[in-house]
Amino acid sequence: MPIADNVLRLPATVLLSSTMLAAVVLAPATPALAAGPATAAPLLWALPGTDKVTDVLAVGPEVWISAGNAIVIASPTTGQVRKTVTGVFGAKGLTLSPDAASVYVSSSTAAKIMQVSTAGDIIHAWDSQGCPGKSAVAGGALYYAYDCAGSTGVGRLDLATGADRSVLTDPFAQSLTGTGTTLVTYDSTSSPSPMTSYAIGTDGSLTRNGSVRPAQVLGAEISPDGNHVLITDYGNGYGVARYNATTLAPEGTFSTGAYPEAVAWSPDGTRFAGLLDAYYDTSPVHVFSAQDGTELTRSLAAGHTSYGSRAQEAAWSADGRYIYSLSQETAQAYLVVTPAAGQVQRPVTVTVAQPTAYGKTVTVTVRAANRPNTAVRLVVTMAGKQTVRTVRTNTSGVATLALHGLGSGTASATAPANLAYLAASASARVTTPSGVAGRLTGFSRTSKGVAHYRSAAAVHADIQILPKRRGKVVISLQHRSGTTWKLDQTKTFDTAADGTTWVGLSKGGKKVLFRFVAGTAGDAFAGASPKVYSQPFVLD
């Protein structure tokens, strides 16, 4: 009583049953660098509706960004904008007042210096030299660079009286940094870039100390104690160079890779940072020890994120925890926040409650330690088809996702970096049993659940495996002997691309009760199926 060979493509109803499987996979933690600098992952916050960004400043727990004709006041931890101060035309040069209660802003197109309270209210607006730019509080006054219509130099605003005058005319004094009784001017538009140190007199006048011509000074900042000045360095490879702030004698160079565009000192002067216009395999942020030059922290490579900025400015948070910088390649500007000491690596885990049968529920559970209320990206691939979801962890750092089990594959979760932790990912195996369905056709009648055929040639069973795919199905023919079923024959059939095949009967004894038994072994698309039994049939 052999089985007839043939193939037919026909959909069928799935008949399934199996037992629960479970899998747990813990991805090994990817540690920060075991030796050497700590690892940091910068966070980028999009600044909504901002024009060209020009400067960034830490003001208490907030960060201020000059952008177009406004000042944006935002939270560095969430990126949320608290207030936008308008009416500051051509906003540049943000400088914190000595009492930290207000900020001086250069309104370059209005030729004014504005004083804005930390609440975001404009307190004063003083007339200034044309096109004021970067500024610094030094020698009891606000000094600022100006560059307008061929007139370039340094202006001085008396903060007590509001009196303003030019104290230096110099075509290379297009930008400046200073503190105490020292002021350093430089030209960021030329290469080499003339850089000059000045002593501030009791009357506010400037006396030249020394001058150098580094290869290119895109950004410069004097140390909090006024003893050193830090610049972007293009003359010794790519990196940061440190000079004596008075004599401008070189004190050291510190390699960062291409292309440095901004520098910043920590508030206590123990660390300094070089920030790069970074792409792909370049790390955009490097933090060094001011004592011995050791690189303390290095950010992850930029990858596909652009850190290019037209502002060429950076600032350190008042508590020394974060470094602020700006990124703007197109109209969209970003505030970049980098933890100065790096972040900690904490693993996530993924567990899978396996489906009991094809089409039944598979539940993926993500546990992200110390990451409550965090959006986690979950990618579940079954039978080559990918489902991407964003799930949010609860207060315990746990999130779940339930899907229909439609094949075997993997469930992968990625928790993004935040200001405390580096990004982490893990995956687990999804194992779904194949589905197999069998349906008899061509019978003349049924009686008491038994299909009756007029001949063996009329016997026809359509077989469907799920997920639909080219595969193999094992089909057995059995006959009833007393109270048991006896095996007559077993054959393996190939299924078509849609997972279908069919089976017939070449010959068989009359009045004998037969049935087909079908099942498929596991493969890359799904696990082994449970056995499926056809309706009993008989040849009349």
C-alpha positions in Angstrom: 0.0 0.0 0.0 2.6 2.7 -1.1 2.2 6.4 -0.9 1.8 8.2 -4.3 4.5 10.8 -5.2 3.4 14.3 -6.2 3.5 17.9 -5.3 0.6 20.4 -5.0 0.5 24.0 -3.8 -2.5 24.5 -1.7 -3.1 26.4 1.6 -4.4 24.6 4.6 -5.5 25.1 8.2 -2.8 24.6 10.8 -3.1 21.9 13.4 -0.6 22.3 16.2 0.6 21.2 19.6 3.9 21.1 21.5 5.5 21.8 24.8 6.9 25.0 26.3 10.5 25.8 25.8 12.5 28.5 27.5 15.8 30.3 26.7 17.9 32.7 28.6 20.9 34.4 27.0 23.0 36.9 28.9 25.2 38.9 26.6 28.7 39.4 28.1 29.3 43.0 29.2 31.4 45.0 26.8 33.7 46.7 29.2 35.1 50.2 28.9 38.8 50.1 28.0 40.4 47.8 30.6 43.5 50.0 30.7 43.9 53.6 29.7 41.2 56.2 29.4 37.7 55.7 30.5 35.0 55.5 27.8 32.4 58.1 27.2 29.4 58.2 24.9 28.3 61.7 24.0 24.6 62.4 24.0 23.1 64.7 21.4 20.0 66.8 22.1 18.3 68.4 19.1 17.8 72.1 19.5 14.4 72.9 18.1 14.0 75.9 15.8 17.5 77.2 16.3 19.5 79.3 13.8 23.3 79.1 13.5 24.8 78.3 16.9 27.9 80.3 17.9 28.7 79.7 21.6 27.9 77.5 24.6 28.1 78.2 28.3 27.4 76.4 31.6 25.2 78.5 33.8 24.4 76.8 37.1 22.7 73.5 36.3 21.7 74.7 32.8 23.4 75.2 29.5 23.1 78.4 27.4 23.5 78.4 23.6 23.7 81.5 21.5 21.9 80.9 18.2 21.0 83.5 15.6 19.1 86.3 17.3 18.4 84.4 20.5 19.7 82.6 23.5 18.5 79.1 24.1 18.4 77.9 27.8 18.2 74.2 28.1 18.7 71.2 30.4 21.8 69.2 29.7 20.3 66.1 31.1 17.1 66.1 29.1 17.7 68.5 26.3 14.4 70.3 27.1 14.5 74.0 26.4 13.3 76.1 29.4 13.4 79.4 27.7 14.4 81.2 24.6 15.7 84.8 25.1 14.8 86.7 21.9 15.9 90.1 20.7 19.7 89.4 21.0 20.5 90.1 17.3 23.6 88.2 16.1 24.1 86.5 19.5 27.7 85.6 20.2 30.2 85.5 23.0 28.5 84.2 26.2 30.4 85.0 29.5 29.3 84.4 33.0 29.3 87.3 35.4 31.7 87.2 38.4 28.8 86.6 40.8 27.3 83.9 38.5 24.0 85.7 38.6 23.9 86.9 35.0 25.4 86.4 31.6 27.0 88.9 29.2 26.1 88.4 25.6 27.5 90.0 22.5 24.8 91.3 20.2 27.0 91.5 17.1 24.6 92.9 14.6 23.2 95.5 17.0 26.6 96.6 18.3 25.6 96.0 21.9 26.6 94.0 25.0 23.6 92.7 26.8 23.3 91.5 30.4 20.8 88.7 30.9 19.8 87.4 34.3 20.0 83.6 34.9 16.2 83.6 34.9 16.5 84.7 31.2 15.5 88.3 31.5 17.5 91.1 29.7 18.7 93.5 32.4 21.0 95.9 30.5 22.0 96.7 26.9 25.2 98.7 26.5 26.5 100.2 23.3 29.7 98.6 22.2 32.3 98.7 19.4 31.0 97.4 16.1 30.3 93.6 15.7 31.3 92.4 19.2 32.2 88.7 19.5 33.9 86.5 22.1 34.3 88.0 25.5 35.9 87.4 28.9 35.7 89.0 32.4 39.2 90.1 33.3 40.8 93.0 35.2 37.4 94.0 36.6 35.8 94.6 33.2 34.3 92.8 30.2 36.8 92.6 27.4 35.5 91.5 24.0 36.8 91.1 20.5 35.2 93.1 17.7 35.6 92.7 14.0 33.4 94.9 11.7 33.9 96.7 8.4 37.7 96.5 8.5 37.9 97.6 12.2 39.3 94.8 14.4 40.4 94.9 18.0 39.5 94.6 21.6 36.8 96.6 23.4 36.5 97.1 27.2 33.2 97.6 29.0 33.3 98.9 32.5 30.8 96.8 34.3 30.3 99.4 37.0 29.7 102.5 34.8 28.8 101.0 31.4 31.5 103.0 29.8 32.9 101.4 26.7 36.1 102.0 24.7 38.5 100.3 22.4 41.7 99.4 24.1 43.4 97.6 21.1 43.3 97.8 17.4 44.8 94.7 15.8 43.6 92.9 12.6 44.6 89.6 14.2 42.6 90.1 17.5 39.5 88.5 16.1 38.9 86.4 19.2 40.1 86.3 22.8 40.2 84.5 26.1 41.2 85.9 29.5 40.9 86.0 33.3 42.5 87.8 36.1 45.0 90.3 34.7 45.9 88.3 31.5 44.2 88.6 28.1 45.2 86.4 25.1 44.0 87.4 21.6 44.2 85.2 18.5 43.0 85.0 14.9 41.0 81.8 14.1 40.6 82.7 10.4 44.2 82.4 9.3 47.0 79.9 9.3 49.4 80.4 10.9 47.3 82.1 13.6 48.9 85.0 15.4 48.3 84.7 19.2 49.3 87.5 21.6 49.3 87.7 25.4 48.6 91.0 27.2 48.9 92.2 30.7 45.8 94.2 31.9 46.8 97.5 33.6 44.9 99.1 36.5 43.5 101.6 34.0 42.3 98.8 31.7 45.0 99.3 29.1 46.8 96.3 27.5 50.6 95.8 27.6 52.0 93.2 25.3 53.7 90.2 27.0 54.6 87.9 24.1 53.4 86.6 20.8 53.5 83.3 18.8 52.2 82.0 15.5 50.8 78.5 15.9 49.7 76.6 12.8 45.9 77.2 13.3 44.0 78.3 16.4 40.4 77.5 16.0 39.7 77.6 19.7 41.5 78.8 22.8 40.8 79.0 26.5 42.8 80.3 29.4 43.0 78.2 32.6 40.9 79.2 35.6 44.1 80.4 37.4 45.3 82.4 34.4 48.6 80.6 34.2 48.1 78.5 31.0 46.3 78.9 27.7 45.0 75.9 25.7 44.6 75.9 21.9 43.7 73.6 19.1 46.9 72.2 17.6 47.5 71.6 13.9 51.3 72.1 14.0 52.2 68.8 15.8 49.9 66.4 14.1 46.4 66.9 15.4 45.6 67.7 19.0 45.8 70.2 21.8 48.7 72.5 22.7 49.3 74.2 26.0 51.2 77.4 26.5 52.3 79.6 29.4 49.6 82.3 29.3 52.0 85.2 29.9 55.1 84.3 27.9 53.3 82.0 25.4 56.2 79.5 25.9 55.0 76.1 24.8 54.4 73.6 27.6 53.2 70.5 25.8 51.2 68.9 23.1 48.5 66.3 23.4 47.4 64.1 20.5 43.7 63.7 19.7 43.4 62.8 16.1 41.8 64.9 13.3 40.3 67.5 13.5 40.5 69.6 16.8 38.1 72.5 16.8 37.5 73.5 20.5 39.1 73.3 23.9 37.8 73.6 27.5 39.2 73.7 31.0 37.5 72.0 33.9 36.4 74.6 36.6 39.1 73.5 39.0 41.8 73.5 36.3 42.8 69.9 36.9 41.6 68.6 33.5 41.2 69.9 30.0 39.4 68.7 27.0 40.0 68.7 23.2 36.9 68.4 21.0 37.0 67.3 17.4 35.1 67.8 14.2 34.9 64.0 14.2 33.5 61.4 11.8 33.5 57.6 11.5 36.4 56.1 13.5 37.5 59.3 15.2 36.6 60.0 18.8 35.1 63.5 19.2 36.0 64.1 22.8 39.4 63.7 24.7 40.0 64.6 28.3 43.5 65.0 29.7 45.1 65.5 33.2 46.5 69.0 33.5 49.1 67.6 35.9 50.8 65.0 33.8 49.0 65.0 30.4 47.6 61.5 30.8 44.5 60.9 28.7 41.7 60.3 31.2 38.6 59.9 29.1 38.1 59.2 25.4 34.7 59.1 23.8 33.5 56.4 21.5 34.2 56.8 17.8 31.8 59.1 16.0 30.5 56.5 13.7 27.7 57.9 11.4 27.1 60.8 13.8 28.6 64.1 12.8 30.2 66.3 15.4 31.1 69.1 13.0 30.4 72.6 14.4 30.7 76.1 13.0 30.8 77.5 16.6 34.2 76.0 17.6 33.3 76.4 21.2 33.0 74.2 24.3 32.3 74.6 28.0 32.6 72.5 31.2 29.7 72.2 33.6 30.1 74.0 36.9 30.3 70.8 38.8 32.9 69.3 36.5 30.7 66.4 35.5 29.9 67.2 31.9 31.5 68.8 28.8 29.2 70.8 26.5 29.8 71.3 22.8 27.8 72.0 19.7 27.2 70.2 16.4 25.7 71.7 13.4 26.4 70.6 9.8 23.1 71.7 8.4 20.2 73.8 9.7 19.6 71.4 12.6 21.8 72.1 15.6 22.6 69.8 18.5 23.8 70.3 22.0 26.4 67.6 22.7 26.8 66.5 26.4 29.7 64.3 27.2 30.3 62.9 30.8 33.8 64.0 31.6 34.7 60.9 33.5 33.0 58.5 31.1 30.1 56.2 31.8 29.7 52.8 33.4 29.0 49.6 31.4 26.1 47.7 32.8 24.8 44.6 30.9 21.2 44.0 29.8 19.6 40.6 29.7 17.0 39.1 27.3 14.8 36.1 28.2 12.3 34.4 25.9 9.2 32.5 27.0 9.0 30.3 23.9 5.7 29.7 22.0 4.0 26.4 22.6 3.1 26.1 18.9 3.4 28.0 15.7 1.3 31.2 15.9 1.1 31.1 19.7 2.6 33.9 21.9 6.3 34.4 22.3 7.1 36.8 25.2 10.5 38.6 25.2 11.6 40.2 28.5 14.3 42.7 28.7 16.0 43.5 32.0 18.1 46.7 32.0 19.8 47.2 35.3 19.6 50.7 36.7 17.7 51.9 33.6 14.1 52.6 34.8 11.7 54.3 32.3 14.2 53.8 29.4 13.2 53.3 25.8 14.9 50.1 24.6 15.1 49.0 21.0 14.0 45.4 20.5 14.6 43.6 17.3 12.9 40.2 16.9 13.8 38.1 13.9 11.7 35.0 13.1 12.0 32.9 10.0 14.1 35.7 8.4 11.5 38.4 9.0 12.3 41.3 11.3 10.1 43.1 13.8 11.4 46.3 15.4 9.7 47.7 18.4 10.6 50.3 21.1 9.7 49.2 24.6 10.0 51.2 27.8 11.3 49.7 31.0 9.2 50.1 34.2 10.5 51.5 37.5 12.5 48.2 38.0 14.2 48.4 34.6 12.1 45.6 33.0 10.2 45.6 29.7 8.3 42.9 27.9 7.0 42.4 24.4 4.5 39.7 23.2 4.4 38.6 19.6 3.0 35.7 17.6 5.6 33.0 17.2 6.0 32.8 13.5 9.4 31.0 13.3 12.8 30.6 14.9 15.4 33.4 15.2 16.7 35.8 17.7 15.5 38.6 20.0 18.0 41.4 20.4 17.7 44.4 22.8 19.8 47.6 22.9 19.6 50.0 25.8 20.9 53.4 24.7 23.6 55.3 26.5 22.6 57.9 29.1 24.7 60.2 31.2 25.4 57.4 33.7 25.7 54.3 31.5 27.1 53.2 28.2 24.8 51.5 25.7 24.4 47.8 26.2 22.8 45.0 24.2 22.0 41.3 24.5 20.1 38.7 22.6 18.4 35.4 23.1 17.2 32.6 20.8 13.6 32.3 19.8 12.6 28.7 19.0 9.2 28.3 17.4 7.9 24.8 16.5 7.0 24.4 12.8 3.3 24.1 12.0 2.0 21.3 9.8 -1.5 20.9 8.5 -3.1 18.0 6.6 -6.4 17.9 4.8 -8.0 15.1 2.8 -9.8 16.0 -0.4 -11.5 14.0 -3.2 -13.6 11.6 -0.9 -17.1 10.8 -1.9 -18.7 11.0 1.6 -18.0 11.0 5.3 -19.5 8.8 7.9 -18.9 9.0 11.6 -15.7 11.1 10.9 -14.3 8.6 8.4 -13.7 9.8 4.7 -14.9 7.3 2.1 -13.1 7.0 -1.2 -14.2 5.0 -4.3 -10.6 4.1 -5.3 -7.0 4.5 -4.1 -6.4 6.9 -7.0 -8.9 9.3 -5.6 -7.1 9.6 -2.2 -5.5 13.0 -1.9 -4.1 14.9 1.1 -2.9 18.5 0.9 0.0 19.3 3.3 1.1 22.7 4.4 4.2 23.6 6.6 4.6 26.9 8.4 6.4 29.2 8.2 6.0 28.8 4.5 9.3 27.7 3.0 11.1 25.1 1.0 11.6 22.3 3.4 11.0 18.6 4.0 8.0 16.9 5.5 7.9 13.3 6.6 4.6 11.5 5.9 3.7 8.0 7.1 0.8 5.8 6.1 -0.8 3.8 8.9 -3.7 1.3 9.0 -5.9 0.3 11.9 -5.4 -3.1 13.4 -7.7 -3.8 16.2 -7.2 -0.9 18.7 -3.8 0.1 17.4 -2.4 1.8 14.3 0.3 0.0 12.4 2.9 1.6 10.2 2.7 0.7 6.5 5.2 3.2 4.8 7.2 6.4 5.5 8.4 8.8 2.8 10.0 12.3 2.9 8.6 15.0 0.5 10.0 18.3 -0.5 7.7 21.3 -0.1 7.4 24.1 -2.6 8.5 27.7 -1.8 5.0 28.3 -0.3 5.5 25.3 2.0 3.0 23.0 0.3 3.0 19.5 -1.0 0.5 16.7 -1.4 0.3 12.9 -1.0 -1.8 10.2 -2.5 -2.3 6.4 -2.3 -1.3 4.1 -5.2 -3.1 1.1 -3.8 -4.7 -0.2 -0.6 -7.0 -2.8 0.8 -10.7 -2.2 0.8 -12.6 -1.7 4.0 -9.3 -1.0 5.8 -9.1 2.1 7.9 -6.1 4.3 7.0 -4.6 7.6 8.0 -1.6 9.8 7.2 0.8 11.1 9.8 2.8 14.3 8.9 5.7 16.1 10.6 8.7 18.2 9.7 12.2 18.4 11.3 13.6 21.6 12.6 15.7 23.9 10.4 16.9 27.5 10.5 13.4 28.8 10.0 11.6 26.9 12.8 11.9 24.0 15.1 10.5 20.5 14.7 6.8 20.3 14.4 4.4 18.1 16.4 2.9 15.2 14.5 -0.3 15.9 12.7 -2.9 13.1 11.9 -5.2 13.2 9.0 -8.8 12.3 9.1 -9.2 8.5 9.0 -10.2 7.2 5.5 -11.3 4.0 3.9 -11.6 2.6 0.4 -15.1 1.4 -0.3 
